[in-house]
Amino acid sequence: LITGLVIVGIAVGLAAQDVVRNVFGGVIVALGGPFSLGDWVIVNGIEGTVEAMGWRTVRLRGFDNSATMLPNCAFLTSPVQNLYQAPNWRVKANLRIPAEVSSTAVSSFLDKVRKVIPQLKLLQPNGKAYLTDITVEGWGVEVYCFMQEGPIDDLVCDWNWWDRFLQVREELLLQLWDAADESGFRFASIPEVVHVAAAQMKKP
């Protein structure tokens, strides 16, 4: 009987400890934590929009519409990546041009890309395009630029970082394909355009 009471006491104590940690975490989050309702965050590899914040848990809504409940204590020990608070999103494209393409054609392609980036309204005009390496697989090229912040005149664009990135990726891919076509070649592999958010990594 005594052993049973001890076990029950330990279990209750541990449960109470978790409750206290979750409530304390909820207080920290409510009083100015690393995110707010509607922010897009990544915590412990779980990604989604903050849909609800309670005293014990936070609910994230994933892009597949799934809901994930995270205990507030997770935000006391784990880094939180808040992509919504990362206004200067860097957009990077890694390209591979076939090895048989001449250096003249590669130079022509780079010049075209450098000229077209400032013309894209969704991007800041200071984008770069550089040759990174030459291997048996071909010429390596990296293109990187930064997304525009805030509303953009005469442009229908939802003020939402993810939606804007999707539009940027589409527009940039089309321009890269046109530049390669005008330079007389096709890419050796499908271009990859990714976002690299300068997000703040912090704990509450």
N, C-alpha and C positions, 0 to 999 in steps of 0.2 A: 504493500500500500504506500509506504513512504517513498519507495523507488518510483512508483507511478506518479505520485504528487510532484516529485522532483523533476521528472521528465515533462510533466504538464507545465510546471512552473518555468522551465527552461524554454519550452515552445512558446508560451505566452510572452515571455520576456523578449524572445527574438522577434515575434510578430509585432510587439509594441515598438521595438526598436526600428523595424522597417516602416511602421506607420509614422513614427516621429521623423525619420529621415525623409520620407515622402512629403510630409506636411511642411517640413523645413525647406525642402527643395521647392515646393510650391510657392512658399512665401518669397524665396529668392527670385524665382521666375516672375512672380507677380509684381515685385518691387523694382523691376528693371533688369531682368535676366538677359540672356543672349538672343532672344527672339520675341516677337509679338504675334498676335493672331494674323494669319495670312502670309507670314514669312515662309520662304522655302528653305528648309534646313536639312542637314545630314548629321545624324547622330548614330555612332556605332555602326556605320554602314547602312543605316535605314534612312531613306530619303522620302521627303514629302512636304506638303504644305501644312502648317500648323492650323488645325481646324477647331480645336477646343483646348482650353487650359483649365484644369481643376486643381484642387488642393492635393490630390494624390497622383494624378496622371495627366499626361498630355496626349492628345490624339492627333496623329499625322495622317493625312490623306495622300496616298501615293498616286502616281500618274496613271496607274492601272485601276484607280478608284478603290483600291483596298485601304482599309483603315488599320492603323497600328497604334496600340496603346502603350505608351512608355511611362514607367514610374518616374516621378519627379526626382528621385534620388539619383537617377542616371545622369542628370545634368550637373550633379555635384562632383562627379568623378570623371566624366567623359568630355572630351573636346566637342564643341558644337560648331559646325560649319554653317554659317548663315549666308546663303547665296543672295538673298534679297538685299543684304547690306553690302553687297559687292558691286557698286555702280560701274566700276571700270572693268568690264568683262573683256578679257583678251580672247580673240578668236584666232585659232591656229589651224592652218591647213598643211599637211605633209603630202608631198607629191613625189612621184617617181616617173621620170621621163626615160624612154628606152635608150639603151646605150648607143644604138646606131644613129640616133639623132645628132646632127652636127652642132658644134658649139655656137655657130651663127644663129641657128634656129632657137637654141636655148636662150641666148642673149636677147633675141627678138621677143620671146615669150616673157622673160623677166621684165623687159621694158614695157610691154603691154600691160602686164599686171600692175606695175608701179604707177602707170598712168590712170588705170581704171579705178583703183581703190579710192582716190579722192572724189570720184564722181558718184560713189554709192552713198546715198543719204543716210543709210542706217549705220555707216561706219565713220569713225573719225578719219581725217585726211592724212594722218601720219603713219599709215600702214607700211610694212616693209615686205620685200620679197628677196630672198637670197638663195644662192647655190650653196648647199651644205656639204655634199660629198659626191664622189664619182666612184662607182663600183661596177662590177661585171653585170649587175642588174640594171644599171643605168645611172642617170643624173638625179641626185637628191635635191629637192627644192623645198624650202619652208616659207610659207606666207603667214604673216601674223599682223593683226590689226586690233583696234579697240572699238567697241560698240559706242554709238552716240548715247548720251544721257538725256533724259527728259523728253517732253513732247517734241515732235518734229513737224515743222510747218508743211502744209500741203501734202501730208503723207498719212494714209490710213494705217495706223499701227497701234495695236493695243499696248498701253503702258504696262507691260508685263515682261520681265526679263526673259523668261523661257520662250514666250511667243515671239518676242523680238529676235532671240537667237535663232529660232527656226527660220524666220524670214531672212536673216543675215546669211545663214548657211545655204539656203536655196539660191539666193542672189549671187553669193560668192562662187558657188559651184558652177552656176551657169556662165559667169564671167570667165572663170578659169578654163572651162571647156571651150568657150569661144576663142580665148586667147591662144590655146593650144591648136585649135583648128586653123586659125589664121596663120600660125607659125608652121603649119604643115606636118603635124604629128598627133598621135594619140597617146594618152598616158599608159605607162606600163602596168599600172594597177589603179584601182578605183581611188580617187582622192578622198582623203579623210579630213573632215572639218570638225573640230572639237572646240568646246569652250574651256578656257582655263580661268576660273573666277579667282580674283584676288580677294577671296573671302577672308573674313576675320576668324581666326581660330582662337577661341577663348572659353574660359569656364565662368560660370556665374559667380 
